Amino acid sequence: MKKLIPDVICESVFAIDLDKLKKRDISGLLVDIDNTLVPWGEPEMEGAFVAWVKEVKQKGFKVCLVSNAKKPRAENFATLLDIPAVGLALKPLGRAFRRGMALLNLGPREVA
């Protein structure tokens, strides 16, 4: 199975230019949990990250968590954020990313 490699890497989700993504016809985001939205293993998410996901959704993006974390951990955060999740993703393999895209009903050219 082919590994997926990002075109762009940001220091933080807060550095993602959502308007630029919209201009590129991106309508969905596949987002990791550990070391992206929370420090590795942290059981709770800071309010700023919850607010960021809310803002992203308000701007019309669909969001799915794609994480190597165990399914219960991924599902707990997904429930908090009211978004779908794929746990035990085995990233960087592509299967979980395709599953996330299917949950959002989007194709590869529509997600970041």
Backbone as CSV, one residue per row, in Angstrom:
resi,resn,N_x,N_y,N_z,CA_x,CA_y,CA_z,C_x,C_y,C_z
1,MET,0.849,-1.179,0.000,0.000,0.000,0.000,0.893,1.241,0.000
2,LYS,0.518,2.226,-0.775,1.302,3.454,-0.922,1.185,4.338,0.320
3,LYS,2.320,4.895,0.750,2.326,5.841,1.868,1.928,7.218,1.363
4,LEU,1.221,7.950,2.196,0.838,9.314,1.860,1.813,10.283,2.502
5,ILE,2.242,11.244,1.728,3.215,12.230,2.201,2.592,13.616,2.012
6,PRO,2.601,14.464,3.049,1.966,15.786,2.937,2.720,16.721,2.002
7,ASP,1.966,17.603,1.350,2.557,18.657,0.512,3.037,19.820,1.364
8,VAL,2.321,20.074,2.461,2.610,21.206,3.333,2.559,20.717,4.781
9,ILE,3.472,21.220,5.594,3.470,20.916,7.015,3.394,22.237,7.770
10,CYS,2.451,22.327,8.717,2.284,23.539,9.527,2.728,23.244,10.960
11,GLU,3.220,24.268,11.628,3.642,24.139,13.020,2.476,23.812,13.944
12,SER,1.290,24.271,13.577,0.107,24.120,14.419,-1.129,24.196,13.530
13,VAL,-2.224,23.627,13.998,-3.469,23.755,13.230,-3.867,25.223,13.088
14,PHE,-3.447,26.045,14.047,-3.793,27.464,13.991,-3.087,28.174,12.830
15,ALA,-2.043,27.557,12.282,-1.302,28.143,11.161,-1.889,27.749,9.810
16,ILE,-2.897,26.903,9.804,-3.517,26.477,8.541,-4.340,27.630,7.982
17,ASP,-4.075,27.980,6.738,-4.795,29.061,6.067,-6.071,28.481,5.449
18,LEU,-7.158,28.568,6.185,-8.419,27.983,5.745,-8.944,28.646,4.476
19,ASP,-8.737,29.952,4.339,-9.194,30.645,3.132,-8.442,30.142,1.900
20,LYS,-7.164,29.896,2.062,-6.363,29.363,0.954,-6.841,27.964,0.560
21,LEU,-7.188,27.163,1.559,-7.719,25.837,1.260,-9.035,25.935,0.507
22,LYS,-9.905,26.836,0.939,-11.189,27.031,0.250,-10.963,27.398,-1.216
23,LYS,-9.997,28.284,-1.476,-9.693,28.703,-2.850,-9.192,27.537,-3.690
24,ARG,-8.621,26.527,-3.040,-8.135,25.334,-3.744,-9.208,24.248,-3.808
25,ASP,-10.447,24.619,-3.468,-11.589,23.692,-3.476,-11.437,22.534,-2.489
26,ILE,-10.720,22.785,-1.412,-10.620,21.808,-0.325,-11.831,22.015,0.581
27,SER,-12.562,20.937,0.846,-13.744,21.070,1.698,-13.720,20.132,2.896
28,GLY,-12.636,19.380,3.059,-12.525,18.491,4.197,-11.113,18.453,4.746
29,LEU,-11.008,18.239,6.052,-9.716,18.132,6.715,-9.637,16.803,7.458
30,LEU,-8.547,16.086,7.249,-8.243,14.885,8.006,-7.183,15.283,9.031
31,VAL,-7.527,15.204,10.302,-6.693,15.771,11.356,-6.276,14.688,12.350
32,ASP,-5.012,14.703,12.730,-4.491,13.780,13.736,-4.886,14.287,15.129
33,ILE,-4.756,13.422,16.108,-5.049,13.802,17.496,-3.751,14.123,18.231
34,ASP,-2.953,13.091,18.461,-1.756,13.232,19.299,-0.672,14.051,18.607
35,ASN,-0.176,15.038,19.350,0.828,15.998,18.877,0.310,16.902,17.764
36,THR,-1.010,16.943,17.611,-1.651,17.885,16.692,-2.708,18.680,17.456
37,LEU,-3.707,17.988,17.976,-4.749,18.657,18.770,-4.492,18.583,20.263
38,VAL,-3.772,17.572,20.690,-3.400,17.433,22.103,-1.985,16.860,22.185
39,PRO,-1.280,17.117,23.279,0.000,16.434,23.464,-0.234,14.921,23.528
40,TRP,0.775,14.152,23.108,0.648,12.701,23.067,0.170,12.161,24.410
41,GLY,-0.908,11.371,24.357,-1.430,10.708,25.542,-2.292,11.557,26.454
42,GLU,-2.390,12.851,26.191,-3.197,13.757,27.026,-4.668,13.342,26.913
43,PRO,-5.366,13.190,28.048,-6.749,12.725,27.998,-7.784,13.808,27.661
44,GLU,-7.394,15.078,27.761,-8.353,16.149,27.507,-7.808,17.141,26.492
45,MET,-8.724,17.790,25.792,-8.358,18.757,24.766,-8.598,20.172,25.274
46,GLU,-7.628,21.049,25.035,-7.765,22.446,25.436,-8.904,23.099,24.641
47,GLY,-9.531,24.060,25.275,-10.647,24.757,24.646,-10.295,25.428,23.334
48,ALA,-9.053,25.882,23.182,-8.649,26.554,21.940,-8.751,25.610,20.750
49,PHE,-8.438,24.335,20.964,-8.518,23.383,19.872,-9.967,23.021,19.560
50,VAL,-10.787,22.924,20.602,-12.212,22.690,20.402,-12.801,23.861,19.608
51,ALA,-12.421,25.071,19.965,-12.905,26.266,19.256,-12.408,26.273,17.810
52,TRP,-11.171,25.820,17.576,-10.641,25.779,16.209,-11.465,24.833,15.347
53,VAL,-11.783,23.655,15.864,-12.596,22.707,15.100,-13.978,23.297,14.834
54,LYS,-14.538,23.967,15.816,-15.846,24.610,15.641,-15.770,25.666,14.537
55,GLU,-14.713,26.472,14.539,-14.529,27.494,13.497,-14.399,26.856,12.117
56,VAL,-13.622,25.798,12.043,-13.426,25.095,10.771,-14.771,24.603,10.230
57,LYS,-15.574,24.021,11.104,-16.886,23.529,10.690,-17.805,24.685,10.286
58,GLN,-17.738,25.810,11.020,-18.563,26.967,10.687,-18.195,27.544,9.321
59,LYS,-16.934,27.392,8.928,-16.490,27.879,7.614,-16.856,26.916,6.495
60,GLY,-17.551,25.832,6.843,-18.054,24.911,5.831,-17.193,23.693,5.553
61,PHE,-16.127,23.504,6.320,-15.285,22.324,6.143,-15.870,21.143,6.910
62,LYS,-15.682,19.967,6.357,-15.951,18.739,7.084,-14.629,18.325,7.712
63,VAL,-14.691,17.708,8.893,-13.482,17.320,9.614,-13.611,15.881,10.082
64,CYS,-12.523,15.128,9.942,-12.465,13.755,10.448,-11.126,13.557,11.135
65,LEU,-11.141,12.949,12.304,-9.912,12.588,12.984,-9.364,11.299,12.370
66,VAL,-8.083,11.286,12.066,-7.406,10.083,11.586,-6.182,9.918,12.477
67,SER,-6.223,8.912,13.336,-5.216,8.803,14.392,-4.719,7.375,14.559
68,ASN,-3.462,7.252,14.927,-2.915,5.951,15.287,-3.339,5.536,16.698
69,ALA,-4.021,6.427,17.394,-4.509,6.113,18.743,-5.520,4.964,18.676
70,LYS,-5.691,4.299,19.808,-6.694,3.234,19.870,-8.076,3.822,19.613
71,LYS,-8.961,2.990,19.081,-10.292,3.462,18.699,-11.051,4.180,19.810
72,PRO,-11.052,3.681,21.058,-11.793,4.406,22.102,-11.289,5.830,22.310
73,ARG,-9.983,6.038,22.247,-9.422,7.387,22.395,-9.882,8.276,21.248
74,ALA,-9.762,7.775,20.035,-10.186,8.550,18.866,-11.681,8.862,18.936
75,GLU,-12.475,7.878,19.316,-13.923,8.077,19.385,-14.315,9.064,20.485
76,ASN,-13.594,9.064,21.609,-13.890,10.029,22.680,-13.709,11.467,22.187
77,PHE,-12.592,11.728,21.497,-12.366,13.071,20.972,-13.357,13.392,19.855
78,ALA,-13.694,12.418,19.028,-14.661,12.630,17.958,-16.024,13.019,18.527
79,THR,-16.416,12.362,19.601,-17.690,12.689,20.245,-17.660,14.110,20.796
80,LEU,-16.562,14.476,21.458,-16.407,15.830,21.992,-16.552,16.875,20.881
81,LEU,-15.974,16.588,19.709,-15.940,17.550,18.607,-17.112,17.391,17.635
82,ASP,-17.913,16.364,17.818,-19.044,16.055,16.938,-18.581,15.869,15.487
83,ILE,-17.564,15.020,15.329,-17.024,14.687,14.009,-16.702,13.192,13.989
84,PRO,-16.555,12.602,12.798,-16.175,11.191,12.728,-14.691,10.989,13.018
85,ALA,-14.322,9.717,13.261,-12.924,9.398,13.545,-12.563,8.022,13.012
86,VAL,-11.294,7.882,12.677,-10.702,6.598,12.332,-9.557,6.385,13.316
87,GLY,-9.665,5.373,14.151,-8.608,5.043,15.092,-7.761,3.899,14.570
88,LEU,-6.640,3.643,15.222,-5.688,2.614,14.784,-5.390,2.750,13.296
89,ALA,-5.059,3.950,12.892,-4.946,4.299,11.474,-3.753,3.669,10.747
90,LEU,-2.720,3.315,11.469,-1.499,2.788,10.853,-0.901,3.762,9.839
91,LYS,-0.967,5.051,10.198,-0.372,6.068,9.333,1.139,5.858,9.279
92,PRO,1.769,6.078,8.175,1.317,6.840,7.012,0.677,6.005,5.904
93,LEU,0.317,4.759,6.186,-0.368,3.974,5.161,-1.694,4.644,4.795
94,GLY,-2.113,4.466,3.567,-3.243,5.214,3.043,-4.627,4.723,3.396
95,ARG,-4.769,3.502,3.873,-6.100,2.931,4.104,-6.970,3.800,5.019
96,ALA,-6.420,4.264,6.125,-7.204,5.065,7.072,-7.578,6.424,6.485
97,PHE,-6.705,6.990,5.665,-7.038,8.258,5.019,-8.210,8.059,4.051
98,ARG,-8.194,6.952,3.328,-9.323,6.664,2.430,-10.608,6.444,3.225
99,ARG,-10.490,5.793,4.376,-11.661,5.595,5.241,-12.178,6.948,5.739
100,GLY,-11.276,7.831,6.138,-11.677,9.169,6.577,-12.371,9.945,5.466
101,MET,-11.822,9.853,4.258,-12.465,10.530,3.123,-13.855,9.963,2.868
102,ALA,-13.998,8.642,2.996,-15.311,8.019,2.805,-16.297,8.492,3.872
103,LEU,-15.837,8.622,5.116,-16.718,9.118,6.180,-17.190,10.542,5.903
104,LEU,-16.353,11.320,5.221,-16.715,12.701,4.875,-17.413,12.783,3.528
105,ASN,-17.453,11.653,2.819,-18.034,11.611,1.476,-17.309,12.577,0.527
106,LEU,-15.969,12.560,0.600,-15.133,13.435,-0.218,-14.042,12.620,-0.897
107,GLY,-13.515,13.148,-1.996,-12.434,12.501,-2.716,-11.090,13.099,-2.362
108,PRO,-10.011,12.472,-2.853,-8.651,12.910,-2.508,-8.343,14.362,-2.848
109,ARG,-8.904,14.891,-3.895,-8.630,16.281,-4.291,-9.418,17.297,-3.469
110,GLU,-10.311,16.784,-2.602,-11.154,17.670,-1.802,-10.732,17.755,-0.342
111,VAL,-9.690,17.019,0.032,-9.282,16.996,1.439,-7.831,17.412,1.626
112,ALA,-7.558,17.914,2.810,-6.188,18.247,3.208,-5.949,17.628,4.568
